[in-house]
């Protein structure tokens, strides 16, 4: 999903990918469309409800 928000020049992309073994990868990126940059990002890995990693 991409949320453009209040500005036509910025937005947020976030989503989740599910793998076998009840593993999930969650991601979030803040985007600057005018500069064509990812200004901030974060990724989290879960097994069930347990957070395994934060990158």
Buried (B, 14 or more C-beta within 10 A) or exposed (E): EEEEEEEEEBBBBEEEEEEEEEEBBBBBBBBBEEEEEEEEEEEBBBEEEEEEEEE
